[in-house]
Amino acid sequence: MHRSLQALQYYTSHSETDIERLHERIRSSLASTESLTDTMIRLTGQAPLVPFPQDTVTTEEWTAFLSGKHHQVLADFYGTLVARPILEEDGPTPVEETASTPTLSRTHREPDSSRRQKIKSFSEPRSRRKFPWGWVALLILCFLLGAGGTYVYSNYIASPRVSEPKSTVEKPVAIKETKKEAPKEDQPEVKEVSDILYVKTRNSNIYSDSGLTDTLYEADFGDGYRILETTDTISKIELTDELIGYIKNADTTKTLQDDAIADESLLTWVGDNLDTSFVTETLIDLIGKSSADLNSIYGAPERTFSDEVNSYLFYGNHFFTLQNDQVIAIDWSETNITNDDLALLTPLQLETETTALVTSNSYRLQRFDKPGTDFSRIRLAEQKL
């Protein structure tokens, strides 16, 4: 859900008194720490999954934001904050108590047990809420500015780059495609991206020549590529910054169901449903690591594999895909996740009976059945299209 809509939902479900109390708690926290991360931990007990681009914010900036001045980082912070359960306020502090409460820092993330203890307070019967139309107008304006900025950045500013994971050493499995019925009125909105295509079959060969005679690479279902040129039957695509290839249009699609979800929602699902015990920092910290970094953290891999595009390092039931010696994807090779399980996160954007795809702004999740077993493979890949 977009940050502005999350904030709007909070405003329509809380009284004006509760909203003003929350604003004052945020201002008080920023006055003591000027840190959005510390303020998030203080009010919710949890750190943000994705660091804020600008963590230091003054009370003057917060006051200006409340007065209607656009501030993208504060808008994202506020949307993330109100989407989580807010801890109740501590009881009044005795006047004679001289020891100040220690503030959270980036090097100390464990709150005292007293901060964890919730104190149930009994408020007076709240009066009839006055609907905050001013805040609704401000949130709609923030939403429109954010959507417009995202469109301009993705279409006119961002340079085209493709980070493409490779399939495992499994042999391709022939999948019979069933003829789909015509879309019904209650089906989700179809999103078409004219210069990007996705592989819609379990595997598809990518060739080094337009005559489709020399196989260069084998792409997986859900892999995405930027289109350089296209004809009625084949498309010239960008595999990496230095490598191009050709693929059959019959194996691809330029349409996805619905829009991408938030990065935080996708990463939270991975942490809740997949084994991340091997992660020493965070999942996003592993993206971009080199093979030397992985050897330093996990030791030498059990086995390796490479092709014309990527290299692969295998550790137990997971492996890393590296392109130009940087991690671009992590695969869990033995999971019990089904298409229905993945659909609980969000409606699937592309699927077959044995595969599924979900994307966020920066990442994508691809699911594959493992033939002859009860397991499936899940890939978390960087999405730079």
C-alpha positions as CSV (number, residue, x, y, z in Angstrom):
1,M,0.0,0.0,0.0
2,H,1.4,3.5,-0.9
3,R,2.6,5.6,2.1
4,S,0.0,8.3,1.5
5,L,-2.8,5.8,1.5
6,Q,-1.5,4.2,4.7
7,A,-1.4,7.6,6.4
8,L,-4.9,8.4,5.1
9,Q,-6.2,5.1,6.6
10,Y,-4.7,6.1,9.9
11,Y,-6.3,9.6,9.8
12,T,-9.7,8.1,9.1
13,S,-9.5,5.6,11.9
14,H,-8.2,7.8,14.7
15,S,-9.4,10.9,16.5
16,E,-7.9,14.3,16.0
17,T,-6.6,14.1,19.6
18,D,-4.8,10.8,18.9
19,I,-3.3,12.3,15.7
20,E,-2.1,15.4,17.5
21,R,-0.6,13.3,20.4
22,L,1.3,11.2,17.8
23,H,2.6,14.3,16.1
24,E,3.9,15.7,19.4
25,R,5.6,12.4,20.3
26,I,7.4,12.4,16.9
27,R,8.4,16.1,17.5
28,S,9.7,15.3,21.0
29,S,11.7,12.3,19.7
30,L,13.3,14.4,16.9
31,A,14.1,17.1,19.3
32,S,16.3,14.7,21.4
33,T,17.8,12.5,18.6
34,E,17.0,14.1,15.2
35,S,17.1,10.5,13.9
36,L,14.1,8.9,12.0
37,T,15.4,5.4,12.7
38,D,15.6,6.0,16.4
39,T,12.2,7.7,16.4
40,M,10.7,4.6,14.5
41,I,12.2,2.3,17.2
42,R,11.0,4.5,20.0
43,L,7.4,4.6,18.8
44,T,7.0,1.1,17.3
45,G,9.8,-1.0,18.9
46,Q,11.0,-2.0,15.4
47,A,13.7,-0.6,13.1
48,P,12.8,0.1,9.4
49,L,13.6,-2.8,7.0
50,V,14.9,-0.4,4.4
51,P,17.1,2.5,5.7
52,F,15.8,6.0,5.1
53,P,17.8,8.0,2.5
54,Q,18.0,10.9,4.9
55,D,18.0,9.8,8.5
56,T,18.7,13.1,10.3
57,V,15.6,15.5,10.4
58,T,15.1,18.5,12.6
59,T,12.0,19.6,14.4
60,E,11.8,22.6,12.1
61,E,11.6,20.3,9.1
62,W,8.9,18.2,10.9
63,T,6.9,21.4,11.7
64,A,7.2,22.5,8.1
65,F,6.0,19.1,6.9
66,L,2.9,19.3,9.1
67,S,2.2,22.8,7.7
68,G,2.0,21.3,4.2
69,K,5.6,21.6,2.8
70,H,6.5,18.5,0.8
71,H,9.3,16.3,2.2
72,Q,9.6,12.9,0.5
73,V,11.6,11.2,3.3
74,L,9.3,12.4,6.0
75,A,6.3,11.2,3.9
76,D,7.9,7.7,3.6
77,F,8.7,7.7,7.3
78,Y,5.2,8.8,8.3
79,G,3.5,6.2,6.0
80,T,5.8,3.4,7.4
81,L,5.2,4.5,11.0
82,V,1.4,4.6,11.0
83,A,1.3,1.2,9.1
84,R,2.8,-0.4,12.3
85,P,1.3,-0.8,15.8
86,I,2.2,2.3,17.8
87,L,3.5,1.7,21.3
88,E,1.5,3.3,24.1
89,E,3.0,6.3,25.8
90,D,5.0,5.9,29.0
91,G,3.4,7.1,32.2
92,P,4.3,10.6,33.6
93,T,7.8,11.0,34.8
94,P,8.2,12.0,38.5
95,V,9.6,15.5,39.0
96,E,12.2,14.4,41.5
97,E,13.7,11.9,39.0
98,T,17.0,13.4,37.7
99,A,18.3,10.5,35.6
100,S,17.4,11.1,32.0
101,T,16.2,8.2,29.8
102,P,19.0,7.1,27.5
103,T,18.3,7.7,23.8
104,L,18.7,5.1,21.1
105,S,21.7,5.2,18.9
106,R,22.7,3.4,15.7
107,T,25.1,1.2,17.7
108,H,22.6,0.3,20.4
109,R,19.4,-1.2,19.1
110,E,18.3,-3.1,22.2
111,P,15.7,-1.1,24.2
112,D,15.5,-1.4,28.0
113,S,13.0,-3.8,29.3
114,S,11.1,-0.8,30.8
115,R,10.6,0.6,27.3
116,R,9.1,-2.7,26.2
117,Q,6.5,-2.6,28.9
118,K,3.3,-1.2,27.8
119,I,1.4,0.9,30.4
120,K,-2.4,0.8,29.8
121,S,-3.9,4.2,30.3
122,F,-7.5,5.1,30.6
123,S,-8.4,8.2,28.5
124,E,-11.5,10.3,28.9
125,P,-14.3,9.5,26.6
126,R,-13.3,10.9,23.3
127,S,-15.5,13.6,21.7
128,R,-17.0,13.3,18.2
129,R,-14.1,13.3,15.7
130,K,-13.7,16.1,13.3
131,F,-12.7,14.7,9.9
132,P,-9.3,16.2,9.0
133,W,-10.0,17.4,5.4
134,G,-6.8,19.4,5.4
135,W,-4.6,16.4,6.0
136,V,-6.5,14.4,3.4
137,A,-5.8,17.0,0.8
138,L,-2.1,17.1,1.8
139,L,-1.7,13.3,1.6
140,I,-3.4,13.2,-1.8
141,L,-1.0,15.9,-3.0
142,C,2.0,13.9,-1.7
143,F,0.7,10.8,-3.5
144,L,0.4,12.6,-6.8
145,L,3.9,14.2,-6.5
146,G,5.4,10.8,-5.6
147,A,3.7,9.1,-8.5
148,G,4.7,11.8,-10.9
149,G,8.3,11.7,-9.7
150,T,8.5,8.0,-10.0
151,Y,7.2,8.1,-13.6
152,V,9.7,10.8,-14.7
153,Y,12.6,9.0,-13.0
154,S,11.8,5.6,-14.5
155,N,11.1,6.9,-18.0
156,Y,13.6,9.8,-18.5
157,I,16.3,9.7,-15.9
158,A,17.2,6.1,-14.9
159,S,19.7,4.5,-17.2
160,P,18.7,1.1,-18.5
161,R,20.4,-1.7,-16.7
162,V,19.6,-5.4,-16.6
163,S,20.6,-7.6,-13.8
164,E,19.6,-11.1,-14.8
165,P,19.8,-14.3,-12.7
166,K,20.4,-17.6,-14.4
167,S,18.6,-20.8,-14.0
168,T,20.1,-23.6,-12.0
169,V,21.7,-26.7,-13.6
170,E,18.3,-28.4,-13.7
171,K,17.4,-29.6,-17.2
172,P,14.4,-27.8,-18.8
173,V,11.0,-29.4,-18.3
174,A,8.4,-29.3,-21.1
175,I,5.3,-27.6,-19.8
176,K,2.0,-27.8,-21.7
177,E,0.4,-24.4,-21.8
178,T,-3.3,-24.4,-21.5
179,K,-5.4,-21.9,-23.5
180,K,-6.5,-19.1,-21.1
181,E,-10.0,-17.7,-21.2
182,A,-10.7,-14.2,-22.2
183,P,-10.3,-11.7,-19.3
184,K,-13.4,-11.1,-17.2
185,E,-14.5,-7.8,-15.7
186,D,-13.4,-8.8,-12.2
187,Q,-9.9,-9.8,-13.2
188,P,-7.1,-7.5,-12.0
189,E,-5.9,-4.6,-14.2
190,V,-3.2,-5.6,-16.7
191,K,0.0,-3.5,-16.8
192,E,1.9,-3.3,-20.0
193,V,5.5,-2.1,-20.2
194,S,6.4,-1.5,-23.9
195,D,10.2,-1.7,-23.6
196,I,10.4,-4.6,-21.1
197,L,9.5,-8.3,-21.7
198,Y,9.3,-11.2,-19.2
199,V,9.8,-14.9,-19.9
200,K,6.4,-16.6,-19.6
201,T,7.6,-20.3,-20.2
202,R,9.5,-22.4,-17.7
203,N,12.7,-22.0,-19.8
204,S,13.5,-20.1,-23.0
205,N,16.7,-20.1,-25.0
206,I,18.5,-16.8,-25.7
207,Y,20.6,-16.8,-28.9
208,S,23.7,-14.8,-29.9
209,D,22.4,-14.2,-33.4
210,S,19.2,-13.1,-35.0
211,G,19.0,-16.4,-37.0
212,L,18.5,-18.2,-33.6
213,T,21.3,-20.8,-34.4
214,D,23.8,-20.3,-31.6
215,T,22.4,-20.7,-28.0
216,L,23.9,-18.2,-25.6
217,Y,21.9,-18.6,-22.4
218,E,18.9,-20.3,-21.0
219,A,16.4,-17.9,-19.3
220,D,14.0,-18.8,-16.5
221,F,10.3,-18.0,-16.1
222,G,9.9,-14.5,-14.8
223,D,13.3,-13.2,-16.0
224,G,12.9,-9.7,-17.3
225,Y,14.9,-7.9,-20.1
226,R,14.9,-4.5,-21.7
227,I,14.0,-4.6,-25.4
228,L,16.4,-3.0,-27.9
229,E,14.7,-4.0,-31.1
230,T,11.7,-6.2,-32.0
231,T,10.1,-7.9,-35.0
232,D,6.9,-10.0,-35.3
233,T,8.8,-13.1,-34.2
234,I,12.0,-12.2,-32.3
235,S,13.3,-9.4,-30.0
236,K,16.8,-8.1,-29.5
237,I,17.3,-7.8,-25.7
238,E,20.0,-6.5,-23.3
239,L,21.3,-9.4,-21.2
240,T,24.0,-7.2,-19.4
241,D,25.6,-3.8,-19.9
242,E,28.0,-5.5,-22.3
243,L,26.0,-8.4,-23.8
244,I,22.9,-8.6,-26.0
245,G,20.9,-11.6,-27.2
246,Y,17.8,-12.6,-29.2
247,I,14.7,-14.4,-27.9
248,K,11.5,-15.7,-29.4
249,N,8.5,-13.5,-28.9
250,A,6.3,-16.5,-28.4
251,D,8.1,-17.3,-25.1
252,T,7.7,-13.8,-23.7
253,T,5.0,-11.3,-22.6
254,K,5.0,-7.5,-22.0
255,T,2.1,-7.5,-19.6
256,L,1.9,-8.1,-15.9
257,Q,-1.1,-8.3,-13.6
258,D,-1.4,-5.4,-11.2
259,D,1.4,-3.1,-10.0
260,A,4.6,-3.8,-8.2
261,I,4.3,-3.9,-4.4
262,A,6.5,-2.1,-1.8
263,D,10.0,-3.4,-1.2
264,E,9.4,-3.6,2.5
265,S,6.3,-5.9,2.0
266,L,8.3,-8.3,-0.2
267,L,11.3,-8.4,2.1
268,T,9.1,-9.0,5.2
269,W,7.4,-11.9,3.5
270,V,10.8,-13.5,2.7
271,G,12.0,-13.1,6.3
272,D,8.7,-14.7,7.6
273,N,8.4,-17.6,5.1
274,L,12.0,-18.6,4.1
275,D,15.0,-19.8,6.1
276,T,17.2,-16.8,6.5
277,S,19.4,-18.2,9.3
278,F,22.5,-17.9,7.1
279,V,22.0,-14.1,6.8
280,T,24.5,-12.4,9.1
281,E,23.3,-8.8,8.3
282,T,20.2,-8.2,6.2
283,L,19.1,-9.7,2.9
284,I,19.7,-6.4,1.0
285,D,23.2,-6.3,2.4
286,L,24.0,-9.6,0.6
287,I,22.9,-8.1,-2.8
288,G,26.1,-6.7,-4.4
289,K,28.6,-8.8,-2.4
290,S,31.5,-10.2,-4.3
291,S,32.7,-13.8,-4.3
292,A,35.5,-12.9,-2.0
293,D,33.0,-11.4,0.4
294,L,31.0,-14.6,0.4
295,N,34.1,-16.7,0.9
296,S,35.0,-14.5,3.9
297,I,31.5,-14.9,5.4
298,Y,30.6,-18.6,4.6
299,G,33.9,-20.1,3.5
300,A,34.5,-21.9,0.2
301,P,31.3,-22.9,-1.6
302,E,30.4,-26.6,-1.8
303,R,30.3,-26.3,-5.6
304,T,30.4,-23.6,-8.3
305,F,29.0,-23.2,-11.9
306,S,29.3,-20.6,-14.5
307,D,28.0,-19.7,-18.0
308,E,28.4,-16.9,-20.5
309,V,26.4,-14.5,-18.3
310,N,26.6,-15.5,-14.6
311,S,28.5,-17.5,-12.0
312,Y,26.9,-19.5,-9.2
313,L,28.1,-20.4,-5.7
314,F,26.3,-23.2,-3.8
315,Y,26.0,-23.4,0.0
316,G,23.7,-26.1,1.4
317,N,20.1,-25.5,0.3
318,H,20.7,-22.1,-1.1
319,F,23.0,-20.5,-3.7
320,F,24.1,-17.1,-5.0
321,T,24.0,-15.8,-8.5
322,L,26.8,-13.4,-9.4
323,Q,27.1,-11.1,-12.4
324,N,30.3,-9.2,-12.9
325,D,31.4,-10.7,-9.5
326,Q,28.4,-9.1,-7.7
327,V,25.5,-10.9,-6.1
328,I,22.3,-10.2,-8.0
329,A,20.1,-13.1,-6.7
330,I,19.6,-15.6,-3.9
331,D,17.9,-19.0,-4.4
332,W,16.3,-21.3,-1.8
333,S,16.4,-24.7,-3.5
334,E,14.2,-26.7,-1.2
335,T,11.1,-24.9,0.1
336,N,7.5,-25.9,0.6
337,I,6.1,-22.7,-0.9
338,T,3.2,-23.2,-3.4
339,N,1.7,-20.7,-5.8
340,D,-1.2,-20.2,-3.3
341,D,1.2,-19.5,-0.5
342,L,3.0,-16.8,-2.6
343,A,-0.4,-15.3,-3.6
344,L,-1.1,-14.6,0.1
345,L,1.5,-11.8,-0.3
346,T,-0.2,-10.2,-3.3
347,P,-2.1,-11.4,-6.4
348,L,0.4,-13.1,-8.7
349,Q,1.5,-10.9,-11.6
350,L,2.5,-13.8,-13.9
351,E,1.9,-17.6,-13.3
352,T,1.6,-21.0,-14.8
353,E,0.6,-24.3,-13.0
354,T,4.3,-24.7,-11.9
355,T,5.7,-21.2,-11.7
356,A,4.8,-17.7,-10.3
357,L,6.1,-14.2,-10.3
358,V,5.7,-11.2,-7.9
359,T,7.7,-7.9,-8.2
360,S,8.4,-4.9,-6.1
361,N,10.1,-1.6,-7.0
362,S,13.6,-3.1,-6.5
363,Y,13.2,-6.9,-6.3
364,R,11.3,-9.8,-7.7
365,L,10.3,-13.2,-6.3
366,Q,10.2,-16.2,-8.7
367,R,8.8,-19.6,-7.8
368,F,9.5,-22.9,-9.6
369,D,8.3,-26.4,-9.0
370,K,11.1,-29.0,-8.7
371,P,10.0,-31.9,-10.9
372,G,9.8,-35.3,-9.2
373,T,9.9,-33.8,-5.7
374,D,7.5,-32.1,-3.3
375,F,9.8,-29.1,-3.1
376,S,9.9,-25.8,-4.9
377,R,12.6,-23.2,-5.5
378,I,12.3,-19.6,-4.6
379,R,14.5,-16.8,-6.1
380,L,14.9,-13.3,-4.6
381,A,16.5,-11.2,-7.4
382,E,17.4,-7.6,-7.9
383,Q,15.1,-5.8,-10.3
384,K,16.8,-3.1,-12.4
385,L,14.8,-2.6,-15.5
